Amino acid sequence: MEVHHNLGAQVGNHNTQHINLPPSPPVVWPVRVGVLPPVADRYQHREAETQLAEASAVVLSGLGGVGKSQLAARHAQAVWRDESVDLVVWIAAATRAAIVSGYADAASRVLRDVDPGIGRRAPEDAATALLTWLSSTSRRWLIVLDDLQDPVDLRGMWPQNPSGRVVVTTRRRDAVLARGDRRVIEVGVFTEAESLAYLISKLPSHDAEHLRVLAEDLGHLPLALAQAAAFIADKPLLTVAAYRDRLTDRRRTLSQVMPEEAELPDEHQATIAATWSLSIERADALRPEGLARPLLEIISLLDPAGVPVSVLTSAVVLAHLEVDADAVGDALGCLHRLSLVTLDPAQPERAVQAHALLQRAVRDTIEPERRTHLAHIAADALLLVWPPFETNSSLARALRSSAAVLHTGTAPALWEPQGHAVLFHAGKSMGKAGLLADAIDYFRDLGRQAEHHLGPDHRDSLHARHEVAFWGGRAGHHAEAVAEYERLVEDCARLLGRDHRDTLTIRNNLAARRAEAGDRTGAITEFERLLADRLQVLGPDHPETLAARLNLAGWRAEAGDRTAIAEFEQVLADHLRTVGPDHPQTFDVRHNLAGWRGRAGDHAKAAAEFGQLLADRRRVLGPDHPDTLITRYNLACWRAELGAVSAAITELRAVLADQLRVLGPDHPQVSVILAGIASWEARASSDLAEDGFEGEFGGADELGVATQGGRDDAGAADGAGHQ
């Protein structure tokens, strides 16, 4: 037996000692056990505090660094001072042994009146005795179990009594923690107001707007805000703007822009980078073992706001991980359980989310050569799941955002050995979504990057210039587009040859832009030359030759040559023979032919052919494809020309609703539909014989210079409403 301070009388025969200790002092209530961590300097009140105070059993769950322990400490501190609460226990619950030891310590403090020998009992027995007492006593108590690492450590350790409360903080989200008699509170990052208030209080001499942007850069993560503020405060000459430059400099690791361990504020136990390392190790140890970390490495390269699960279960990712899709799903569950990612099935386009700083910390651990390899895997995965027809605008936005984050975070990985196709696909997606100005700016910047990494004569540099001209033309900047296409024709001819397919494609788009700029005669002449060259180089049945014939017929029709309809009919017959009835280009020919029949005066046949085309496009492309929707628009317009104006307006409104749902309000087709509705409503109200129908363009643009073995389909004709 251990004797403290030589208390007690010792008697014996030199071989046996008898120790007589004085009786333990009686329990003095209230009792406080453990050491509360200090509440952080400039603590910010949070909504979770109210939720925490309302429940008897609470689990505070969330990513490391969101402030779970601070919430618990703030709450415990208030209760600690409340003498009406008989027992408050704070236990660092990293292991089951620590929990048992904390319970045993509390038992020795509160049960000695009823069990004088409690201090000599084994810790497990003493802990059990405390739990029995907690479950039956009428005294008020609070138990805080901080930083629970594994829910299994609490098996059999949850006291239940209406007179008491339990608060657990943990990074875990395991289902076993959630029960009907417990409230799980997901603790997130600070709100913008909380972040700004904190930074202003810590860095009062700095500009508030700079602090607001810094909070955004740090993802409003409380731990990051505290450590960044300490880093800046320790460097009087460092401005917030200069710190942000360091933070966004990809050549620096996260640890290089945060305090060292000896400089950590508020008695933080670890740097922000080290905070998550244990969670990653634990997630990686869960079944399927060894998969969580490599999966998190790929997630760390993509948009923190969320990516579809399909990106992570794509064939290229599965091949890299050497697992199946079920294993990836299970590994995502492991990462979610450790709060390293958030899974949100309610947002399938952004189902897998991760904090940006966590991603940064993970990327910092990946060697540069391997990071380049992973960047290409992620880029390939994005392309694999990117739908050929973007009928889901939310998905398209998510994929574009991930492509941008991937490129920025791993640069110049996607320029090695040449520009990855996803760089160009993302920009085209902007244009197709109606974000024409964004697409133009994007490709201008991409062109500068291509010239820097690959040189001005590389095909990727030419490709970027082509996209600037193409989307500039779509935006109505015809003169600028014509000038750029003229330069591109010369450069492509010099570098690739005048008969190269890419050179011929540029010539096609140059002719189309000239026509749209008003030079239809010159455009028709150029289309005639282009057709002759494609016949010679590619042959009469090549899809691009057929496209040249379609474009020539269209612009002849625009110039007033009504005999061009016969050429449309022959081009359609050749498409049916060579590529088949369900090819998208065949549908484009049928679309143009039906439109020109209507403009030639055969409204009934135009309506009939658009009706047949609508059925086929629905069958092949689906009801929400943009081409299907614009076919519905044209069909309604021609039926209105036949007298069914009221029914046509109803259908146009239905088309508009579907356009807004599928493509969003900024898509160019939406403005066409709105104009059509306004025109037909005006005609219906005035009963004037105005022509409210916007007819087809015959000129077709061809997208894409070959890159990484892929190209966009050439020669897709612009249909009605696509202008």
Residue pairs with C-beta under 8 A, 6 or more apart in sequence:
1 19
3 19
3 21
7 21
7 22
8 19
8 20
8 21
8 22
9 20
10 17
10 18
10 19
11 17
11 18
12 18
23 116
24 112
24 116
24 119
26 112
26 113
27 109
27 110
27 112
27 113
29 86
29 87
29 139
30 83
30 84
30 85
30 86
30 87
30 88
31 86
31 87
31 88
31 106
31 109
31 110
32 80
32 87
32 88
33 87
33 88
33 89
33 90
33 102
33 105
33 106
33 109
34 89
34 90
34 91
34 92
34 102
34 105
34 144
35 90
36 73
36 76
36 77
36 80
36 90
37 69
37 70
37 73
37 146
37 267
38 73
38 266
38 267
39 70
39 73
39 74
39 77
40 67
40 70
40 222
40 226
40 265
40 266
41 202
41 265
41 266
42 198
42 201
42 202
43 70
43 74
44 190
44 194
44 197
44 198
44 222
46 67
46 71
46 190
46 194
48 60
48 71
48 185
48 187
49 71
49 74
49 75
51 58
51 183
51 185
52 58
52 60
52 71
52 72
52 75
52 167
52 185
53 75
54 183
55 165
55 182
55 183
56 162
56 164
56 165
56 166
56 181
57 158
57 160
57 165
57 166
57 181
57 182
57 183
58 165
58 166
58 167
58 168
58 182
58 183
58 184
58 185
59 168
59 169
59 170
59 177
59 178
59 182
59 183
59 184
59 185
60 68
60 71
60 72
60 167
60 168
60 169
60 170
60 185
60 187
61 68
61 169
61 170
61 171
61 172
61 173
61 177
61 184
61 185
61 186
61 187
61 339
62 68
62 171
62 186
62 187
62 188
62 339
63 171
63 221
63 276
63 339
63 340
63 355
63 358
64 171
64 223
64 275
64 276
64 279
64 339
65 221
65 222
65 223
65 224
65 272
65 275
65 276
66 187
66 188
66 189
66 221
66 222
66 223
67 187
67 190
67 222
67 223
68 169
68 170
68 171
68 187
69 146
69 147
69 169
70 222
71 169
71 187
72 144
72 146
72 167
72 169
75 144
75 167
76 88
76 90
76 142
76 144
76 167
79 85
79 88
79 142
80 88
84 140
85 140
85 141
85 142
86 139
86 140
86 141
87 106
87 110
87 139
87 140
87 141
87 142
88 141
88 142
88 144
89 102
89 103
89 106
89 141
89 142
89 143
89 144
90 144
90 146
91 98
91 99
91 102
91 103
91 143
91 144
91 145
91 146
92 98
92 102
92 146
92 147
93 99
93 102
93 145
93 146
93 147
93 148
93 149
93 153
93 154
93 168
94 147
94 148
94 149
95 149
95 153
96 150
96 152
96 153
96 154
96 157
99 127
99 145
99 153
99 154
99 157
100 123
100 124
100 127
100 157
101 123
103 123
103 126
103 127
103 130
103 131
103 157
104 121
104 123
104 124
104 126
104 127
104 130
106 130
107 118
107 126
107 127
107 129
107 130
107 133
108 118
108 119
108 126
110 130
110 133
111 118
111 126
111 129
111 130
111 133
112 118
112 119
115 121
115 129
118 126
118 129
119 126
121 129
127 157
130 159
131 156
131 157
131 159
134 141
134 143
134 159
134 161
134 164
135 159
135 160
135 161
136 161
137 161
137 163
137 164
138 163
139 163
140 163
140 164
141 161
141 163
141 164
141 165
142 164
142 165
142 166
142 167
143 159
143 164
143 165
143 166
143 167
144 166
144 167
144 168
144 169
145 154
145 166
145 167
145 168
145 169
146 169
147 169
147 170
147 171
148 154
148 168
148 169
148 170
148 172
149 170
149 171
149 172
149 278
149 282
150 172
150 282
151 170
151 172
151 174
151 176
151 177
152 176
154 168
158 166
159 166
160 181
168 177
170 177
171 279
171 338
171 339
172 337
172 338
172 339
173 336
173 337
173 338
173 339
174 337
177 184
178 184
189 195
189 219
189 220
189 221
189 222
189 355
190 198
190 215
190 220
190 221
190 222
190 225
191 220
192 212
192 215
192 216
192 220
194 220
195 212
195 215
195 218
195 220
195 225
196 208
196 211
196 212
196 215
198 222
198 225
198 226
198 229
199 206
199 211
199 214
199 215
199 225
199 229
200 208
200 211
202 226
202 229
202 233
203 211
203 229
203 232
203 233
203 240
206 232
206 239
206 240
207 240
210 239
210 240
210 241
210 244
211 240
213 244
214 228
214 240
214 243
214 244
214 247
215 225
217 244
217 247
217 248
218 224
218 225
218 228
218 247
218 357
219 304
219 355
219 356
219 357
221 272
221 355
221 357
223 268
223 272
223 275
224 258
224 272
224 357
226 265
226 266
226 268
227 258
227 259
227 264
227 265
227 268
227 271
227 272
228 243
228 247
228 257
228 258
229 265
230 259
230 263
230 264
230 265
231 238
231 243
231 257
231 258
231 259
231 263
232 238
232 240
232 243
234 259
234 263
243 257
246 252
246 256
246 257
247 257
250 408
250 409
250 411
253 273
253 364
254 272
254 273
254 357
254 360
254 361
254 364
255 271
255 273
255 364
258 271
258 272
258 273
259 265
259 271
260 271
261 270
261 271
264 270
264 271
272 357
272 361
273 361
273 364
276 340
276 358
276 361
279 338
279 339
279 340
280 292
280 293
280 296
280 338
280 340
280 362
282 338
283 292
283 293
283 296
283 334
283 335
283 337
283 338
283 340
284 290
284 291
284 292
284 293
284 334
286 292
286 334
286 337
287 330
287 334
288 323
288 327
288 330
288 331
291 321
291 323
291 327
291 328
291 330
291 331
291 334
292 331
292 334
292 335
292 338
292 340
294 320
294 321
295 312
295 321
295 328
295 331
295 332
295 335
296 335
296 340
296 341
296 354
296 362
297 362
297 363
297 366
297 374
298 312
298 317
298 320
298 374
298 377
298 378
298 381
299 307
299 312
299 335
299 341
299 352
299 354
299 359
299 362
300 354
300 358
300 359
300 360
300 362
300 363
300 366
301 359
301 363
301 371
301 374
301 375
301 378
301 405
301 406
301 409
301 410
302 311
302 378
302 402
302 405
302 406
303 350
303 398
303 401
303 402
303 404
303 405
304 353
304 354
304 355
304 356
304 359
304 405
305 350
305 353
305 398
305 401
306 344
306 347
306 349
306 350
306 351
306 352
306 353
306 398
307 350
307 351
307 352
307 398
307 402
308 348
308 349
308 350
308 351
308 352
308 385
308 395
308 398
308 399
309 329
309 332
309 348
309 351
309 352
310 385
311 317
311 378
311 381
311 382
311 385
311 402
312 328
312 332
312 352
312 381
313 325
313 328
313 329
314 380
314 381
314 384
314 385
315 384
316 377
316 380
316 381
316 384
317 328
317 377
317 378
317 381
318 324
318 325
318 328
320 374
320 377
321 327
321 328
323 331
332 341
332 343
332 352
333 343
335 341
336 342
336 343
340 354
340 358
341 352
341 353
341 354
342 352
342 353
342 354
343 351
343 352
343 353
344 350
344 351
344 353
345 351
349 392
349 394
349 395
349 397
349 398
350 398
359 409
363 371
363 409
366 374
371 410
371 413
372 410
372 413
372 416
374 410
375 406
375 410
375 413
375 414
376 413
376 414
376 420
378 402
378 406
379 403
379 406
379 414
379 420
379 421
379 422
380 422
382 399
382 402
382 403
382 406
382 422
383 421
383 422
383 425
385 399
386 396
386 399
386 425
386 429
387 395
387 396
389 621
389 622
389 625
389 626
389 627
390 396
390 429
390 432
390 433
390 626
391 622
391 624
391 625
391 626
391 662
392 662
393 433
393 662
393 663
393 664
393 667
396 429
396 433
397 433
399 426
399 429
400 426
400 429
400 430
403 422
403 423
403 425
403 426
404 426
406 414
406 422
407 414
407 423
412 453
414 420
414 422
414 423
415 449
415 450
415 453
415 454
418 454
418 458
418 459
418 460
418 707
418 708
419 446
419 450
419 453
419 454
419 460
419 463
419 707
419 708
420 708
421 707
421 708
421 709
421 710
423 446
424 446
424 463
424 464
424 467
424 704
424 707
426 442
427 439
427 442
427 443
427 446
427 467
428 439
428 467
428 703
428 712
430 438
430 439
430 442
431 439
431 467
431 470
431 471
431 474
433 663
433 664
433 666
433 667
434 663
434 664
434 666
434 667
434 668
434 669
434 670
435 666
436 471
436 474
436 475
436 668
437 475
439 467
439 471
440 468
440 471
440 472
440 475
443 464
443 465
443 467
443 468
443 471
444 464
444 468
446 464
446 467
447 461
447 464
447 465
447 468
450 458
450 460
450 461
450 463
450 464
451 458
451 461
454 460
454 461
455 461
457 491
457 495
459 495
459 496
459 502
459 705
459 706
459 707
460 707
462 488
462 491
462 492
462 495
462 502
462 705
463 704
463 705
463 707
465 484
465 487
465 488
466 485
466 488
466 506
466 509
466 704
466 705
468 484
469 480
469 481
469 484
469 485
469 488
469 509
469 513
470 481
470 509
470 701
470 703
472 480
472 481
472 484
473 481
473 509
473 512
473 513
473 516
473 701
474 668
474 701
478 513
478 516
478 517
478 518
479 517
481 513
481 517
482 510
482 513
482 514
482 517
485 506
485 509
485 510
485 513
486 510
488 506
488 510
489 503
489 506
489 507
489 510
492 500
492 502
492 503
492 506
493 500
493 503
496 502
496 503
497 503
498 533
499 533
499 536
499 537
501 537
501 538
501 544
501 706
502 705
502 706
504 530
504 533
504 534
504 537
504 544
505 544
505 702
505 704
505 705
505 714
506 705
507 526
507 530
507 533
508 527
508 530
508 547
508 548
508 551
508 700
508 701
508 702
508 714
508 715
509 701
509 702
510 526
511 523
511 526
511 527
511 530
511 551
511 555
511 699
512 523
512 551
512 699
512 700
512 701
514 522
514 523
514 526
515 523
515 524
515 555
515 558
515 699
516 697
516 699
520 555
520 558
520 559
521 559
523 555
523 699
524 552
524 555
524 556
524 559
527 548
527 551
527 552
527 555
528 552
530 548
531 545
531 548
531 549
531 552
534 542
534 544
534 545
534 548
535 545
538 544
538 545
539 545
540 574
541 574
541 577
541 578
543 578
543 579
543 585
543 713
543 714
543 715
544 702
544 714
544 715
546 571
546 574
546 575
546 578
546 579
546 585
546 715
547 585
547 700
547 702
547 714
547 715
547 716
547 717
548 715
549 567
549 571
549 574
550 568
550 571
550 588
550 589
550 592
550 698
550 700
550 715
550 717
551 698
551 699
551 700
551 715
551 717
552 567
553 564
553 567
553 568
553 571
553 592
553 698
554 564
554 568
554 592
554 596
554 696
554 697
554 698
554 699
554 700
554 717
555 698
555 699
556 564
556 567
556 698
557 564
557 565
557 568
557 596
557 599
557 698
558 697
558 698
558 699
562 600
564 596
564 698
565 593
565 596
565 597
565 600
568 589
568 592
568 593
568 596
569 593
571 589
572 586
572 589
572 590
572 593
575 583
575 585
575 586
575 589
576 586
579 585
579 586
580 586
581 616
582 616
582 620
584 621
584 627
584 713
584 716
585 713
585 715
585 716
585 717
587 613
587 616
587 617
587 620
587 621
587 627
588 700
588 716
588 717
588 719
589 717
590 609
590 612
590 613
591 610
591 613
591 627
591 631
591 634
591 696
591 717
591 719
591 720
592 696
592 698
592 717
592 719
593 609
594 605
594 606
594 609
594 610
594 613
594 634
595 606
595 634
595 695
595 696
595 719
595 720
596 695
596 696
596 698
597 605
597 606
597 609
598 605
598 606
598 607
598 638
598 641
598 693
598 695
599 695
599 696
603 638
603 641
603 642
604 642
606 638
606 641
607 635
607 638
607 639
607 641
607 642
610 631
610 634
610 635
610 638
611 635
613 631
614 628
614 631
614 632
614 635
617 625
617 627
617 628
617 631
618 628
621 627
621 628
622 628
623 658
624 658
624 662
626 662
626 663
626 667
626 669
627 719
629 655
629 658
629 659
629 662
629 663
629 669
630 669
630 672
630 719
630 720
630 721
630 722
631 719
632 651
632 655
632 658
633 652
633 655
633 669
633 672
633 673
633 676
633 720
633 721
634 719
634 720
634 721
635 651
636 648
636 651
636 652
636 655
636 676
637 648
637 652
637 676
637 680
637 692
637 693
637 720
638 693
639 647
639 648
639 651
640 648
640 649
640 680
640 683
640 692
640 693
641 693
645 680
645 683
645 684
646 684
648 680
649 677
649 680
649 681
649 684
652 673
652 676
652 677
652 680
653 677
655 673
656 670
656 673
656 674
656 677
659 667
659 669
659 670
659 673
660 670
663 669
663 670
664 670
668 722
669 721
669 722
672 694
672 721
672 722
672 723
673 721
675 694
676 692
676 693
676 694
676 721
679 690
679 692
679 693
680 692
682 688
682 690
682 692
683 689
683 690
683 692
693 720
694 720
694 721
694 723
695 720
696 717
696 718
696 719
696 720
697 718
697 719
697 722
697 723
698 717
698 718
699 718
700 715
700 716
700 717
700 718
701 716
701 718
702 712
702 714
702 715
702 716
703 712
703 713
703 714
703 716
704 711
704 712
704 714
705 711
